[in-house]
């Protein structure tokens, strides 16, 4: 039996419940779902409407509706490398070669398929909310949340910092550089991106961990989250990622882009605590450094 997700707040002023909920980040869409899809609003244990006037000291409990998994998402048993989990967060380590979400080309075997099955087995009343996605051939940490409301508040606030490590072609001489270059779709391509004047603002910090004669091991901090951002920016400065043949990398030593999300820093949406999670480089990338 799934237990409905709920949050509790304390009123510190005389205000309508509707106005208080807005201040606490409960969206109008969420309120509509609570009203019509099986949620409820309690004030001191009694169900009330959003027009109810609050007094100082009132205890408000927001009970969210059970969420249904999309009919197009197949629940599928599979291996999950869980790094961290609590009532609202799930951090997993994604291997290279696995899509994050289903597509026409990959309807099954994705991270989302496995998480949907895991939620069902653990009686977690949520559909799959992926906060940070990775390309199919990029490995590393992926962040998920277990409630639509939590997903909403984390999307609208800057609560996540992600760091990646990559192995590029050529020796990058400059130990640190900011790459600020707009990224947009290349021509009529659905997949490929490029630096272009009419693109979206994109900002990547690149620190060189080790500059070899023929390759560089770098750490990249994302300030924006454009599609293929690190891959495009590194190719733009003349150092494509090894294995990334879409952007000029060679596949003789590794068959996928040598890119791994090694660190995620999250401000917890409920407690405000700053959490940091790390993931070591996978074997195929480590071999390139030997």
C-alpha positions as CSV (number, residue, x, y, z in Angstrom):
1,X,0.0,0.0,0.0
2,X,1.5,3.3,-1.1
3,X,1.6,6.1,1.5
4,X,0.8,9.5,0.1
5,X,3.6,12.1,0.2
6,X,2.9,15.0,2.6
7,X,4.5,18.2,3.9
8,X,3.8,20.1,7.1
9,X,4.1,23.8,7.5
10,X,3.6,26.2,10.5
11,X,1.7,29.5,9.9
12,X,3.6,32.6,11.2
13,X,1.0,35.1,10.1
14,X,-2.7,35.7,9.7
15,X,-3.2,35.0,6.0
16,X,-5.4,33.0,3.7
17,X,-4.4,29.4,3.2
18,X,-4.1,30.0,-0.6
19,X,-1.6,32.8,-0.1
20,X,0.5,30.9,2.5
21,X,0.7,27.9,0.1
22,X,1.9,30.1,-2.7
23,X,4.7,31.5,-0.4
24,X,5.7,27.9,0.4
25,X,6.1,27.1,-3.3
26,X,2.9,25.1,-3.9
27,X,1.9,25.9,-7.4
28,X,-1.7,26.5,-8.8
29,X,-1.3,23.4,-10.9
30,X,-0.4,21.4,-7.8
31,X,-3.4,22.8,-5.9
32,X,-5.7,21.8,-8.7
33,X,-4.2,18.2,-8.6
34,X,-4.7,18.1,-4.8
35,X,-8.3,19.2,-5.2
36,X,-9.3,16.8,-8.0
37,X,-6.9,13.9,-7.8
38,X,-7.1,12.7,-4.2
39,X,-5.0,15.0,-2.2
40,X,-6.1,17.2,0.8
41,X,-5.3,20.3,2.8
42,X,-5.4,20.0,6.6
43,X,-5.3,22.8,9.1
44,X,-4.7,21.5,12.6
45,X,-5.9,18.1,11.4
46,X,-9.1,19.3,9.8
47,X,-9.7,19.5,6.0
48,X,-10.0,23.0,4.7
49,X,-10.3,24.9,1.4
50,X,-7.7,27.4,0.1
51,X,-10.0,30.2,1.3
52,X,-9.6,29.3,4.9
53,X,-8.0,32.1,7.0
54,X,-5.0,31.0,9.0
55,X,-4.0,32.1,12.5
56,X,-0.5,32.3,13.8
57,X,0.6,28.9,15.1
58,X,-1.7,26.9,12.8
59,X,-0.2,23.6,11.5
60,X,-0.9,23.0,7.9
61,X,-0.5,19.5,6.3
62,X,-0.4,19.2,2.5
63,X,-1.2,15.7,1.4
64,X,-0.3,15.1,-2.3
65,X,-2.2,12.8,-4.6
66,X,-0.7,9.5,-5.6
67,X,1.1,9.8,-8.9
68,X,0.5,7.4,-11.8
69,X,3.4,6.2,-14.0
70,X,2.9,7.3,-17.6
71,X,1.3,4.6,-19.7
72,X,4.2,4.8,-22.1
73,X,6.8,4.0,-19.5
74,X,7.4,0.2,-19.1
75,X,8.3,-1.0,-15.6
76,X,11.3,-3.1,-16.1
77,X,13.5,-5.0,-13.6
78,X,17.1,-4.0,-13.9
79,X,20.2,-3.1,-12.0
80,X,20.4,0.3,-10.2
81,X,23.6,1.6,-8.7
82,X,22.0,3.7,-5.9
83,X,24.4,6.2,-4.4
84,X,21.9,7.9,-2.1
85,X,18.2,7.8,-1.2
86,X,15.8,9.5,1.2
87,X,12.1,10.4,1.1
88,X,12.4,12.8,-1.7
89,X,15.8,12.3,-3.4
90,X,17.3,9.4,-5.4
91,X,20.8,9.6,-6.7
92,X,22.1,6.8,-9.0
93,X,25.2,6.1,-10.9
94,X,24.4,5.5,-14.6
95,X,26.7,3.3,-16.7
96,X,27.8,4.3,-20.2
97,X,25.6,3.0,-23.0
98,X,22.3,3.3,-21.1
99,X,19.7,5.9,-22.1
100,X,18.3,8.0,-19.3
101,X,14.7,8.0,-20.7
102,X,12.9,5.9,-23.3
103,X,12.7,7.0,-26.9
104,X,11.4,5.5,-30.1
105,X,14.8,3.9,-30.7
106,X,15.2,2.8,-27.0
107,X,11.8,2.1,-25.5
108,X,13.2,-0.2,-22.8
109,X,16.4,-0.8,-20.8
110,X,16.6,2.8,-19.8
111,X,17.3,4.2,-16.4
112,X,13.7,5.4,-16.2
113,X,12.3,1.9,-16.9
114,X,14.4,0.5,-14.1
115,X,13.4,3.3,-11.6
116,X,9.7,2.8,-12.4
117,X,10.0,-0.9,-11.5
118,X,12.0,-0.1,-8.4
119,X,9.3,2.4,-7.2
120,X,6.6,-0.1,-7.7
121,X,8.5,-2.7,-5.7
122,X,9.2,-0.2,-2.9
123,X,5.7,1.2,-2.9
124,X,6.9,4.7,-3.7
125,X,3.9,6.7,-4.9
126,X,5.6,8.6,-7.7
127,X,6.2,8.6,-11.4
128,X,9.8,9.0,-12.5
129,X,11.0,12.6,-12.1
130,X,14.5,13.0,-13.5
131,X,16.2,16.2,-12.4
132,X,19.5,15.8,-14.3
133,X,19.8,13.8,-17.5
134,X,22.9,12.4,-19.1
135,X,23.5,11.5,-22.8
136,X,23.3,7.8,-23.5
137,X,27.1,7.4,-23.7
138,X,27.9,9.7,-20.8
139,X,28.3,8.0,-17.5
140,X,27.9,9.1,-13.9
141,X,25.6,10.6,-11.4
142,X,21.9,11.2,-12.2
143,X,19.5,13.0,-9.8
144,X,15.9,12.0,-9.4
145,X,13.1,13.3,-7.1
146,X,10.1,11.4,-5.8
147,X,7.4,14.0,-6.1
148,X,6.0,16.4,-8.7
149,X,6.1,19.3,-6.2
150,X,9.7,18.7,-5.3
151,X,10.6,18.5,-9.0
152,X,8.8,21.9,-9.5
153,X,10.6,23.7,-6.7
154,X,14.1,22.3,-7.6
155,X,13.6,23.2,-11.3
156,X,12.8,26.8,-10.5
157,X,15.7,27.3,-8.0
158,X,19.4,26.9,-8.4
159,X,19.9,24.0,-6.1
160,X,22.3,21.8,-8.0
161,X,25.9,22.0,-9.2
162,X,27.4,19.3,-11.4
163,X,31.0,18.6,-12.1
164,X,32.2,16.3,-15.0
165,X,35.6,14.8,-15.9
166,X,36.5,14.3,-19.5
167,X,39.5,13.1,-21.5
168,X,40.2,15.2,-24.5
169,X,42.4,15.0,-27.6
170,X,45.6,17.2,-27.4
171,X,47.4,19.0,-24.6
172,X,45.4,21.9,-23.2
173,X,48.1,24.3,-22.1
174,X,45.9,26.8,-20.2
175,X,45.3,25.3,-16.7
176,X,41.9,27.1,-16.3
177,X,39.6,28.8,-18.7
178,X,36.0,29.9,-18.9
179,X,34.2,29.0,-22.0
180,X,31.3,31.4,-22.6
181,X,29.9,30.7,-26.0
182,X,26.3,30.4,-27.1
183,X,25.1,26.9,-28.3
184,X,22.4,26.2,-30.9
185,X,21.2,23.4,-33.2
186,X,23.4,22.8,-36.2
187,X,21.6,23.4,-39.4
188,X,18.8,21.0,-39.9
189,X,20.3,18.4,-37.6
190,X,18.0,17.1,-34.8
191,X,21.0,15.9,-32.7
192,X,24.1,18.0,-33.4
193,X,24.8,21.3,-31.7
194,X,27.4,24.0,-32.4
195,X,28.6,27.3,-31.1
196,X,26.6,30.0,-33.0
197,X,25.8,33.7,-32.4
198,X,22.0,33.0,-32.3
199,X,22.4,30.2,-29.8
200,X,21.5,30.1,-26.1
201,X,23.9,31.4,-23.5
202,X,26.2,28.7,-22.3
203,X,29.0,28.8,-19.7
204,X,31.5,26.1,-18.8
205,X,34.5,26.3,-16.5
206,X,37.4,24.0,-17.5
207,X,40.2,23.0,-15.1
208,X,43.0,20.8,-16.4
209,X,43.8,18.0,-14.0
210,X,46.6,16.5,-16.1
211,X,48.0,17.8,-19.5
212,X,49.6,14.9,-21.3
213,X,51.5,15.3,-24.6
214,X,48.6,13.8,-26.6
215,X,45.6,14.2,-24.3
216,X,44.3,16.2,-21.4
217,X,42.3,15.0,-18.3
218,X,40.0,17.9,-17.4
219,X,37.3,18.8,-14.9
220,X,34.3,20.8,-16.1
221,X,31.8,22.7,-14.1
222,X,28.5,23.6,-15.7
223,X,26.9,27.0,-15.1
224,X,24.2,26.3,-17.7
225,X,22.7,23.1,-19.0
226,X,22.6,23.2,-22.7
227,X,22.3,20.0,-24.8
228,X,25.8,18.5,-25.4
229,X,27.3,21.6,-23.7
230,X,30.7,20.2,-22.5
231,X,31.1,18.2,-25.8
232,X,30.5,21.3,-27.9
233,X,32.5,23.7,-25.9
234,X,35.6,21.4,-25.7
235,X,35.4,20.8,-29.5
236,X,35.0,24.6,-30.0
237,X,38.4,25.2,-28.3
238,X,40.0,22.6,-30.5
239,X,40.1,19.7,-28.0
240,X,37.2,17.3,-28.7
241,X,36.5,14.6,-26.2
242,X,38.1,11.2,-27.0
243,X,35.5,8.8,-28.4
244,X,33.1,11.6,-29.3
245,X,33.0,11.1,-33.1
246,X,29.9,13.4,-33.4
247,X,32.2,16.4,-32.5
248,X,35.5,15.3,-33.9
249,X,36.8,12.8,-31.4
250,X,38.5,9.6,-32.5
251,X,37.1,6.2,-31.5
252,X,40.3,4.1,-31.8
253,X,40.9,4.0,-28.0
254,X,37.3,4.3,-26.6
255,X,34.0,3.7,-28.4
256,X,32.0,6.4,-26.5
257,X,32.7,9.9,-25.4
258,X,35.1,9.9,-22.4
259,X,32.8,12.0,-20.2
260,X,31.6,11.2,-16.7
261,X,29.6,13.1,-14.1
262,X,31.8,12.8,-11.1
263,X,30.2,15.1,-8.6
264,X,26.8,16.5,-7.7
265,X,26.2,19.1,-5.1
266,X,22.6,19.5,-4.0
267,X,20.8,21.8,-1.6
268,X,18.2,19.5,0.0
269,X,14.8,20.8,-0.9
270,X,13.3,20.2,2.5
271,X,16.1,20.5,5.0
272,X,18.3,23.1,3.2
273,X,21.4,20.9,4.0
274,X,24.1,20.9,1.3
275,X,24.8,17.4,0.1
276,X,27.7,16.3,-2.1
277,X,27.8,13.0,-4.0
278,X,30.8,11.6,-5.9
279,X,31.4,8.9,-8.5
280,X,34.8,7.6,-9.6
281,X,35.8,7.2,-13.3
282,X,34.6,4.0,-15.0
283,X,37.1,1.4,-16.2
284,X,37.1,2.5,-19.8
285,X,38.1,6.1,-18.9
286,X,40.7,5.0,-16.4
287,X,42.5,2.9,-19.1
288,X,43.0,6.0,-21.1
289,X,45.0,7.6,-18.3
290,X,47.4,4.7,-17.9
